[in-house]
Amino acid sequence: MPYNILLVDDDNEFREEFRELFDDYHFVEAQNGREALDIVAKPNEIDLVILDVKLPDMRGTRVLQEMKRIAPSLPVIILTGYSSKDVAIEALKGNADDYIEKPIDDKKAGEIIRLLLERSGARPLDTEGAAGKIARVKSFVERNYHKKVSLEEAAALVCLSPKYLSRLFQERTGQGFNEYRLKRKIEHAIELLRGTEATVNHIAWQLGYRNAESFIRIFKKMTGHTPSDFRGKQGKEAPPKALKTPKSPKRKTPASRGRVRRKGNAGTANTHDRRRSGALRGARGDARRGRL
């Protein structure tokens, strides 16, 4: 499967010529900034974005900033037709990874694209057969770990029914699709807790949780620790207060066991007393009858 490039430009002819120049890649196209942001915000397989600096609805540099907020590691190349270093500098300050000037120098542009794809770590996948489909689904989950990826979206990606993909995924990986997706999300959370000073709230946001409470609850269920407790044990911050342990049932003390025994002995003594008094009453009765 070839690399996927999101090409954002409002000029239809330019997009067509660009596709013909670089036909080794698969292109997803957007004509304006909002359309491009919608594509990036949803689960996707985009490896690289090529973004025109002048769009009909907003400036490319503004789209760039929003893209980097949504997907910080996604490489973005800015297109500029003004031959202006100022525009390029502004784009690079906005965290663009590189820029290409119009008209396009195909050799120079091709080298920039190739280097950024190599640097990103993205690799084309062999998607043939069942093994290839599972590899693509796992890659799809991995690159969209910070988004809510559904079984239906993954199934549509590899042209299978959700029911069949669910069974195939379980057979090939030994775990359910949702179990795998959640496990990868928590593994990324662990990396962030160990390798950054980001707050728990910020990590929850980075992982796509709407509130930190949901993230904390799921993290504790998966690891046995709250995120703060886990980070404390890694020496990144002061250890949290000890977790409350379940209360053990009260054990009987020697004194209480003695009281129980004394209670039992008292009951036995009372029984003996009743028997003795009964015998005495019987003896007295016999003596009276003898006197008569």
C-alpha positions as CSV (number, residue, x, y, z in Angstrom):
1,M,0.0,0.0,0.0
2,P,1.5,3.4,-1.0
3,Y,2.0,6.4,1.3
4,N,-1.1,8.6,1.8
5,I,-0.7,12.3,1.3
6,L,-3.3,14.9,2.0
7,L,-3.1,17.6,-0.6
8,V,-4.8,20.9,0.4
9,D,-5.2,23.4,-2.5
10,D,-8.2,25.2,-4.0
11,D,-6.8,24.9,-7.5
12,N,-8.2,21.8,-9.2
13,E,-5.7,21.9,-12.1
14,F,-2.8,22.2,-9.7
15,R,-3.9,19.2,-7.7
16,E,-4.3,17.2,-10.8
17,E,-0.8,18.1,-12.1
18,F,0.7,17.4,-8.7
19,R,-0.9,13.9,-8.6
20,E,0.5,13.2,-12.0
21,L,4.0,14.3,-11.0
22,F,4.0,12.1,-7.9
23,D,1.9,9.1,-9.0
24,D,3.8,6.7,-6.6
25,Y,1.7,8.1,-3.8
26,H,-2.0,7.9,-2.9
27,F,-3.6,11.3,-2.6
28,V,-6.5,12.5,-0.5
29,E,-7.7,16.0,-1.5
30,A,-9.2,19.0,0.2
31,Q,-10.1,22.3,-1.4
32,N,-10.1,24.4,1.7
33,G,-8.9,24.6,5.3
34,R,-12.1,23.4,7.0
35,E,-12.3,20.3,4.8
36,A,-8.7,19.5,5.5
37,L,-9.2,19.9,9.3
38,D,-12.2,17.6,9.2
39,I,-10.2,14.9,7.5
40,V,-7.3,15.1,10.0
41,A,-9.7,15.2,13.0
42,K,-11.3,11.9,12.1
43,P,-9.5,8.5,12.2
44,N,-7.3,8.4,9.1
45,E,-4.2,6.9,7.4
46,I,-2.6,10.3,6.4
47,D,1.2,10.1,6.3
48,L,1.9,13.6,5.2
49,V,0.1,16.9,4.5
50,I,0.9,19.3,1.7
51,L,-0.9,22.6,2.5
52,D,-1.2,25.7,0.4
53,V,-0.6,28.9,2.4
54,K,-3.5,30.7,0.6
55,L,-6.9,29.1,0.9
56,P,-10.4,30.5,0.3
57,D,-11.7,30.2,3.9
58,M,-8.6,30.8,6.0
59,R,-4.8,31.2,5.9
60,G,-2.7,28.1,5.5
61,T,-0.7,29.1,8.6
62,R,-3.8,29.0,10.7
63,V,-4.8,25.6,9.3
64,L,-1.2,24.5,10.1
65,Q,-1.5,25.5,13.8
66,E,-4.8,23.7,14.2
67,M,-3.5,20.5,12.5
68,K,-0.5,20.4,14.8
69,R,-2.8,20.7,17.7
70,I,-4.9,17.8,16.5
71,A,-2.0,15.6,15.3
72,P,1.4,17.0,16.6
73,S,3.5,14.3,14.9
74,L,1.9,14.6,11.4
75,P,4.4,16.1,9.0
76,V,3.2,19.2,7.1
77,I,4.7,20.9,4.1
78,I,3.6,24.4,3.3
79,L,3.1,25.5,-0.4
80,T,3.8,29.1,-1.2
81,G,3.4,30.8,-4.6
82,Y,4.9,34.1,-3.6
83,S,8.6,33.2,-3.7
84,S,8.7,34.9,-0.3
85,K,11.1,33.8,2.4
86,D,8.9,35.7,4.9
87,V,6.0,33.4,4.3
88,A,8.3,30.3,4.6
89,I,9.8,31.6,7.9
90,E,6.3,32.2,9.3
91,A,5.2,28.7,8.3
92,L,8.3,27.2,9.9
93,K,7.7,29.1,13.1
94,G,4.2,27.6,13.1
95,N,5.9,24.2,13.2
96,A,5.7,23.4,9.5
97,D,8.2,20.7,8.7
98,D,9.3,22.2,5.4
99,Y,8.1,24.3,2.5
100,I,7.8,24.0,-1.3
101,E,7.6,27.0,-3.6
102,K,5.4,27.3,-6.7
103,P,6.0,26.7,-9.5
104,I,7.0,23.2,-8.5
105,D,10.5,21.9,-9.0
106,D,9.6,18.3,-9.1
107,K,13.0,16.9,-8.2
108,K,13.4,19.3,-5.2
109,A,9.8,18.7,-4.1
110,G,10.2,14.9,-4.5
111,E,13.3,14.9,-2.3
112,I,11.6,16.9,0.4
113,I,8.6,14.6,0.4
114,R,10.8,11.5,0.5
115,L,12.9,12.7,3.4
116,L,9.9,13.7,5.6
117,L,8.2,10.4,5.0
118,E,11.4,8.6,6.0
119,R,11.9,10.8,9.0
120,S,8.3,10.2,10.2
121,G,8.8,6.5,10.5
122,A,5.8,5.7,8.3
123,R,6.2,2.5,6.2
124,P,4.1,1.2,3.4
125,L,2.1,-1.9,4.4
126,D,1.6,-5.2,2.6
127,T,-2.2,-5.5,2.9
128,E,-2.7,-8.7,0.9
129,G,-4.6,-11.6,2.6
130,A,-5.9,-11.9,6.1
131,A,-2.6,-11.1,7.7
132,G,-2.2,-8.0,5.6
133,K,-5.7,-6.8,6.6
134,I,-5.0,-7.3,10.3
135,A,-1.7,-5.5,10.0
136,R,-3.5,-2.5,8.4
137,V,-6.1,-2.4,11.1
138,K,-3.5,-2.5,13.8
139,S,-1.6,0.3,12.1
140,F,-4.9,2.3,11.8
141,V,-5.5,1.9,15.5
142,E,-1.9,2.8,16.3
143,R,-1.8,6.1,14.3
144,N,-5.2,7.1,15.7
145,Y,-4.7,6.0,19.3
146,H,-5.7,9.5,20.5
147,K,-9.1,9.3,18.7
148,K,-12.2,7.1,19.1
149,V,-11.7,4.4,16.5
150,S,-14.7,2.1,16.0
151,L,-14.9,-1.5,14.8
152,E,-17.1,-0.3,11.9
153,E,-14.5,2.2,10.7
154,A,-11.7,-0.4,10.9
155,A,-13.9,-2.9,9.0
156,A,-14.7,-0.4,6.3
157,L,-11.0,0.3,5.9
158,V,-10.3,-3.3,4.9
159,C,-13.6,-4.0,3.1
160,L,-14.9,-6.5,5.7
161,S,-18.0,-6.7,7.7
162,P,-17.6,-5.7,11.4
163,K,-18.7,-9.1,12.6
164,Y,-16.1,-10.9,10.3
165,L,-13.3,-8.5,11.3
166,S,-14.1,-9.0,15.0
167,R,-13.8,-12.8,14.7
168,L,-10.7,-12.6,12.4
169,F,-8.9,-10.1,14.7
170,Q,-9.6,-12.4,17.8
171,E,-8.3,-15.4,15.9
172,R,-5.1,-13.7,14.6
173,T,-4.2,-11.6,17.7
174,G,-5.7,-13.5,20.6
175,Q,-7.6,-10.5,21.8
176,G,-10.7,-8.5,20.8
177,F,-10.5,-5.4,18.7
178,N,-11.7,-3.1,21.5
179,E,-9.4,-4.8,24.0
180,Y,-6.4,-4.2,21.7
181,R,-7.4,-0.5,21.0
182,L,-7.8,0.3,24.7
183,K,-4.5,-1.5,25.5
184,R,-2.6,0.6,23.0
185,K,-4.1,3.8,24.3
186,I,-3.1,3.0,27.9
187,E,0.4,2.0,26.7
188,H,0.7,5.5,25.2
189,A,-0.5,7.0,28.5
190,I,2.3,5.1,30.3
191,E,4.9,6.5,27.9
192,L,3.6,10.0,28.5
193,L,3.6,9.5,32.3
194,R,7.2,8.2,32.2
195,G,8.7,10.5,29.6
196,T,7.0,13.9,30.1
197,E,6.0,16.2,32.9
198,A,2.5,16.7,31.4
199,T,-0.3,16.8,33.9
200,V,-2.8,14.0,34.1
201,N,-5.5,16.3,32.8
202,H,-3.3,17.2,29.7
203,I,-2.5,13.5,29.1
204,A,-6.2,12.6,29.2
205,W,-6.8,15.4,26.6
206,Q,-4.0,14.1,24.4
207,L,-5.5,10.6,24.5
208,G,-8.8,11.9,23.4
209,Y,-10.7,11.7,26.7
210,R,-13.3,14.4,27.2
211,N,-12.7,14.4,31.0
212,A,-9.8,13.2,33.2
213,E,-12.1,11.2,35.4
214,S,-12.9,8.7,32.6
215,F,-9.2,8.4,31.8
216,I,-8.2,7.8,35.5
217,R,-10.9,5.2,36.0
218,I,-9.9,3.2,32.9
219,F,-6.2,3.5,33.7
220,K,-6.7,2.2,37.2
221,K,-8.8,-0.7,35.9
222,M,-6.1,-1.6,33.4
223,T,-3.0,-1.2,35.6
224,G,-4.2,-1.4,39.1
225,H,-3.0,2.2,39.8
226,T,-4.2,5.7,39.3
227,P,-2.0,7.7,36.8
228,S,-0.6,9.8,39.7
229,D,0.2,6.7,41.7
230,F,1.9,5.1,38.7
231,R,4.0,8.2,38.1
232,G,4.9,8.4,41.7
233,K,6.2,4.9,41.7
234,Q,8.4,5.8,38.7
235,G,10.0,8.6,40.8
236,K,8.6,11.4,38.7
237,E,6.8,13.0,41.6
238,A,6.3,12.5,45.3
239,P,4.5,9.2,46.0
240,P,0.8,9.6,46.7
241,K,-0.8,8.7,50.0
242,A,-1.3,5.0,50.6
243,L,-4.4,3.6,49.0
244,K,-7.0,2.4,51.4
245,T,-7.0,-1.4,51.9
246,P,-10.3,-3.3,52.3
247,K,-11.2,-3.7,56.0
248,S,-10.6,-7.2,57.3
249,P,-13.3,-9.0,59.4
250,K,-12.9,-8.5,63.1
251,R,-11.1,-11.4,64.8
252,K,-12.1,-12.7,68.2
253,T,-9.8,-11.8,71.1
254,P,-8.7,-14.3,73.8
255,A,-10.9,-12.4,76.2
256,S,-14.0,-12.7,74.0
257,R,-13.2,-16.4,73.4
258,G,-13.0,-16.8,77.2
259,R,-16.4,-15.1,77.6
260,V,-17.9,-17.5,75.1
261,R,-16.4,-20.5,77.0
262,R,-17.6,-19.1,80.4
263,K,-21.0,-18.6,78.9
264,G,-21.0,-22.2,77.8
265,N,-19.8,-23.4,81.3
266,A,-22.4,-21.4,83.0
267,G,-25.1,-23.0,80.9
268,T,-23.7,-26.5,81.8
269,A,-23.6,-25.6,85.5
270,N,-27.2,-24.5,85.4
271,T,-28.2,-27.8,83.8
272,H,-26.5,-29.7,86.6
273,D,-28.2,-27.6,89.3
274,R,-31.6,-28.2,87.8
275,R,-30.9,-32.0,87.8
276,R,-29.7,-31.9,91.4
277,S,-32.7,-30.0,92.7
278,G,-35.0,-32.4,90.9
279,A,-33.3,-35.4,92.5
280,L,-33.6,-33.8,96.0
281,R,-37.3,-33.1,95.5
282,G,-37.8,-36.7,94.5
283,A,-36.0,-38.0,97.6
284,R,-38.0,-35.8,99.9
285,G,-41.2,-37.1,98.4
286,D,-40.1,-40.7,99.0
287,A,-39.3,-40.0,102.6
288,R,-42.7,-38.4,103.3
289,R,-44.5,-41.3,101.7
290,G,-42.4,-43.7,104.0
291,R,-43.4,-41.8,107.1
292,L,-47.0,-42.2,106.1
